[in-house]
Amino acid sequence: MDLPTYFDDFRIKTQPTDRQRKVMTDEHIKLRELLSKADELKDILLGTFIQGSQRRATSLIGSADHPCDVDVVAVTNLPRSTYTAAYAHKLFQPFLERHYSKNYTAQDRSWCIQVDDEVTLDLVPTSEPDSPQLKEAVRSAKALRDWSPTFESLSEMVTAEAKESADWDRSEPLWIPDRTLMKWERTHPLYLIAWTVKKNKACNGHFSHVVKAVKWWKREMKSDPKYPKGYPLEHLVADACPDGLTTVADGLTRTLESIASQYRVHASRRETPFLQARGIPERQNVLQRVDGSDFAAFHVNVEEAARLARAALDHPDISGSAALWRRLLGTEFPAPPSAPTGGFTPRDKPTSLSPSRYA
């Protein structure tokens, strides 16, 4: 059964808390203000904007082991022909040492800043944009500058931002430094935001919730192997998720079944599939860092999950269906009732809706 009210409760329990949202809002504003006032960066920093799962409304509740993260993109005027990726990455270290001493670490493509036990910021530098139009947009576009993780829904966020950002999906990619590979690599965060908006609309608003359900299953129920996770997992889900979904349960089941069937041959050969990065003209595999053996082990888990989801969706009664969904998604999914309830999660008290219920 679809059990929509059960999935509503599951979604509320697994999304960032109000406290986490406030920390994310306060801390990303603080970081961006500090960056804009930094003397050592004033000659190179064009502007900042937010990308990542928080911006795409596909994030999960944070914990000490899995903190919420906000990606702050710092767009510079550093030409790639003059400055190496490693140099551009390291330029931000004095700033971080001064303001976040002992609370930051270097990652391959960003700096991770620990601002709370359950919240981190990822500072992502870029080179000079190829497009003068994008360069100007970074400086002046209100939709790029202003962001808060408190929109009531992805569609509300889209409506607000689309008024000023109708051409995001046609803008040019940005280049970010990979200090491990010692080279600049292209990424297209603005295109991804626009693409996610369109996909969510095509899925009747259910796409972002399907993504979060799969990410939760991977994180909490089947964490081994470690990869794929994060955006590569989200991209894999997006490619497999069909349009025209009727419910989250429908979308979750069909997406898992699609991943299982599409990549069965790859898994049998312990090969990593090729998933083209969105908005990037040259060949770039989103799963390039996922080992073939890890993908094969992940696929075994997906096959099992797809069978369990199908059994839950097709089960004829509420109690049996809820029990199977709970086996798939864990104890955050509401427990089945002891007696028939007409398809609604039993309530011990009236439900109090937070402003972020539909985030």
C-alpha positions in Angstrom: 0.0 0.0 0.0 1.1 3.6 -0.6 0.4 4.8 3.0 0.9 8.5 2.2 0.4 9.7 5.7 2.9 7.3 7.0 5.4 8.6 4.4 4.6 12.2 5.5 5.5 11.3 9.1 8.6 9.5 7.9 9.7 12.5 5.9 9.2 14.9 8.8 11.2 12.7 11.1 14.1 12.4 8.7 14.4 16.1 7.5 16.7 18.6 9.2 15.3 19.9 12.5 14.3 23.5 13.1 17.4 23.9 15.3 19.6 22.6 12.5 18.0 24.9 10.0 18.6 27.9 12.2 22.2 26.9 12.6 22.6 26.5 8.9 21.0 29.8 8.2 23.0 31.7 10.8 26.3 30.1 10.0 26.2 30.4 6.2 25.3 34.1 6.5 28.2 34.6 8.9 30.7 32.8 6.6 29.6 34.8 3.6 29.8 38.1 5.5 33.3 37.2 6.7 34.4 36.3 3.2 33.1 39.6 1.8 35.1 41.5 4.3 38.3 39.5 4.2 41.2 41.8 3.2 43.3 39.0 1.7 40.3 37.9 -0.6 38.9 41.3 -1.6 40.8 41.5 -4.8 39.9 38.0 -6.0 36.4 37.2 -4.6 33.5 38.0 -7.0 30.7 36.7 -4.8 29.2 33.6 -3.1 26.1 31.5 -3.5 24.7 28.3 -2.0 24.5 24.9 -3.8 24.2 21.3 -2.7 21.5 19.1 -1.2 20.2 21.9 1.0 19.6 24.1 -2.0 18.0 21.2 -3.9 15.8 20.2 -0.9 17.2 16.7 -0.8 19.0 16.8 2.5 18.5 14.7 5.6 18.4 15.3 9.3 21.9 15.8 10.7 23.7 13.9 13.4 27.2 13.7 14.9 28.1 11.0 12.4 26.3 12.6 9.5 26.0 16.3 9.9 23.9 18.6 7.7 26.1 20.5 5.3 25.7 23.7 3.4 27.9 24.2 0.3 29.0 27.8 0.0 30.5 28.5 -3.4 33.1 31.2 -3.5 33.5 32.5 -7.1 36.8 34.1 -7.8 38.4 36.0 -10.6 41.4 33.7 -10.8 42.1 32.6 -14.4 42.8 28.9 -14.7 45.5 29.7 -17.3 47.5 31.5 -14.5 46.7 29.8 -11.3 46.8 26.1 -10.4 44.0 24.3 -8.7 46.1 23.6 -5.7 47.1 27.3 -5.4 43.4 28.5 -5.6 42.4 26.0 -3.0 45.2 27.0 -0.6 44.4 30.7 -0.9 41.5 30.4 1.5 43.5 28.7 4.3 44.7 31.9 6.0 41.1 33.2 6.1 40.0 29.9 7.6 42.8 29.8 10.1 41.9 33.3 11.4 38.2 32.7 11.7 37.8 28.9 12.2 41.1 27.8 13.7 41.1 24.0 14.5 37.6 23.7 13.1 38.3 23.2 9.4 39.8 20.4 7.3 40.9 20.2 3.6 38.8 18.1 1.3 39.5 17.2 -2.3 37.4 20.0 -3.7 36.5 22.1 -0.7 37.2 23.2 2.8 35.0 21.5 5.5 34.2 23.8 8.4 32.7 22.3 11.6 30.3 24.9 13.0 28.1 22.7 15.2 28.0 19.0 16.3 25.4 18.4 13.7 26.2 21.1 11.0 29.1 21.7 8.7 29.8 24.2 5.9 31.7 23.3 2.8 33.6 26.2 1.3 34.0 25.5 -2.5 36.3 27.9 -4.4 36.0 28.4 -8.2 38.1 30.0 -10.9 37.0 33.0 -12.9 33.7 32.2 -14.8 34.0 31.9 -18.5 30.8 33.8 -19.1 30.7 37.6 -18.4 27.0 37.2 -17.8 27.5 34.6 -15.1 30.2 36.7 -13.6 27.8 39.6 -13.3 25.0 37.3 -12.0 27.2 36.2 -9.2 27.8 39.8 -8.3 24.3 41.0 -8.5 21.6 38.3 -8.7 19.4 38.4 -5.6 18.3 34.8 -6.1 22.0 33.7 -5.9 22.8 35.8 -2.8 19.7 35.3 -0.7 18.8 31.8 0.5 17.4 30.2 3.6 16.7 26.5 4.3 13.2 27.4 5.7 11.2 27.5 2.4 8.0 25.4 3.0 8.5 23.4 -0.2 10.8 23.0 -3.2 8.2 24.5 -5.5 8.0 27.6 -3.3 11.7 28.0 -3.5 11.6 27.5 -7.2 8.9 30.1 -7.8 10.8 32.7 -5.7 14.1 32.1 -7.4 12.8 31.6 -11.0 11.7 35.2 -11.1 15.3 36.3 -11.2 17.0 33.1 -12.4 15.0 31.9 -15.4 18.2 31.2 -17.4 20.1 29.2 -14.8 19.8 26.0 -16.8 21.4 27.7 -19.8 24.3 29.3 -17.8 27.8 28.0 -18.2 29.6 25.6 -15.8 32.0 26.7 -13.2 35.5 25.3 -12.6 36.5 24.0 -9.1 39.9 23.0 -8.0 40.6 19.3 -7.2 43.7 19.5 -5.1 44.2 15.7 -5.1 44.1 15.4 -8.9 45.9 18.7 -9.2 43.6 20.0 -11.9 40.5 22.2 -12.4 37.2 20.3 -13.0 33.9 21.6 -14.3 30.7 21.5 -12.3 27.3 23.1 -12.9 25.5 23.7 -9.6 23.1 26.3 -11.1 22.0 23.8 -13.8 21.5 21.1 -11.2 19.2 23.4 -9.2 17.1 24.1 -12.3 17.2 20.4 -13.4 16.0 19.3 -10.0 13.1 21.8 -10.0 11.9 20.5 -13.4 12.3 16.8 -12.3 10.3 17.4 -9.2 7.5 19.0 -11.2 7.5 16.1 -13.6 7.2 13.7 -10.7 4.2 15.6 -9.2 6.3 16.9 -6.3 7.5 13.5 -5.2 11.0 13.3 -6.6 12.8 15.1 -3.8 11.1 12.8 -1.3 12.1 9.7 -3.2 15.7 10.9 -3.2 15.6 11.5 0.5 14.1 8.1 1.2 16.8 6.3 -0.8 19.5 8.4 0.8 18.1 7.5 4.2 17.9 3.8 3.4 21.5 3.9 2.2 22.8 5.9 5.2 20.9 4.2 8.0 20.0 0.7 6.8 22.8 -0.3 4.2 25.8 1.9 4.9 28.3 -0.8 3.7 29.7 -0.3 1.2 30.3 3.4 1.9 29.9 4.5 -1.7 28.0 5.6 -3.6 26.6 8.3 -1.4 25.8 12.0 -1.4 25.3 13.6 -4.8 26.5 10.6 -6.9 23.7 8.5 -5.2 21.2 11.4 -5.8 22.2 11.4 -9.5 21.8 7.7 -9.8 18.3 7.9 -8.2 17.4 10.8 -10.6 18.3 8.8 -13.7 16.3 5.9 -12.5 13.2 7.7 -11.1 10.3 7.7 -13.6 8.2 10.8 -14.2 4.5 10.9 -13.4 4.7 9.5 -9.9 1.5 9.1 -7.9 3.0 8.7 -4.4 6.4 8.5 -2.7 5.9 4.8 -2.2 5.2 4.3 -5.9 8.3 6.4 -6.8 10.6 4.7 -4.3 9.6 1.2 -5.4 9.9 1.9 -9.1 13.2 3.7 -8.7 14.8 0.9 -6.8 13.5 -1.6 -9.4 14.9 0.5 -12.2 18.4 0.7 -10.6 18.4 -3.0 -10.0 17.5 -3.8 -13.6 19.5 -1.1 -15.4 22.8 -2.0 -13.7 22.6 -5.7 -13.2 25.2 -6.4 -15.9 27.6 -3.8 -14.5 27.3 -5.3 -11.1 27.9 -8.8 -12.4 31.1 -7.6 -14.0 32.1 -5.4 -11.0 32.1 -2.4 -13.3 31.3 1.2 -12.4 28.5 2.5 -14.6 29.1 5.8 -16.5 26.7 8.6 -15.5 27.2 11.8 -17.4 27.5 14.9 -15.3 24.6 17.2 -16.0 25.3 20.4 -17.9 28.9 19.4 -18.7 29.7 19.0 -22.4 32.7 16.8 -22.1 32.6 13.2 -20.7 32.6 13.3 -16.9 31.4 10.4 -14.9 29.6 11.3 -11.7 30.5 7.8 -10.3 34.2 8.0 -11.2 35.2 7.7 -7.6 33.1 4.6 -6.9 35.0 1.3 -7.1 33.4 -1.4 -9.3 33.4 -3.9 -6.3 31.7 -1.3 -4.1 29.1 -0.8 -6.8 28.5 -4.5 -7.1 28.0 -4.8 -3.3 25.7 -1.7 -3.4 23.7 -3.3 -6.2 23.1 -6.5 -4.1 21.5 -4.2 -1.5 19.4 -2.5 -4.1 18.1 -5.8 -5.4 17.0 -6.8 -1.9 15.5 -3.3 -1.2 13.5 -3.4 -4.5 11.9 -6.8 -3.6 11.0 -5.5 -0.2 9.6 -2.3 -1.5 7.5 -4.1 -4.1 6.1 -6.4 -1.4 5.3 -3.5 0.8 3.6 -1.6 -2.0 1.5 -4.6 -3.1 0.5 -5.7 0.4 -3.3 -5.6 0.7 -3.6 -4.4 4.3 -2.2 -1.4 6.2 -0.6 -3.3 9.1 1.3 -5.7 6.8 2.4 -3.0 4.4 3.6 -0.6 7.2 5.6 -3.5 8.7 7.4 -4.1 5.4 8.1 -0.4 4.8 9.5 -0.2 8.3 11.8 -3.2 7.6 13.1 -1.3 4.6 13.4 2.2 6.1 13.9 1.6 9.8 12.2 2.7 13.0 11.7 6.3 11.8 9.0 4.9 9.6 5.8 4.8 11.7 4.9 1.4 13.3 1.9 -0.4 11.9 -1.3 -0.1 13.9 -2.5 -2.9 16.2 -5.9 -2.5 14.5 -7.2 -1.1 11.2 -7.1 2.7 11.1 -8.2 3.5 7.6 -4.7 4.3 6.3 -3.6 7.0 8.8 -0.8 6.9 11.3 -2.3 6.5 14.8 -2.1 9.7 16.8 -1.5 9.9 20.5 -2.1 13.7 20.4 -2.9 16.3 17.7 -0.2 16.8 15.2 1.6 20.1 15.4 3.0 21.2 12.1 6.2 23.1 12.0 6.9 25.8 9.2 9.3 23.3 7.6 6.9 20.4 7.4 6.9 20.3 3.6 10.6 21.3 3.1 
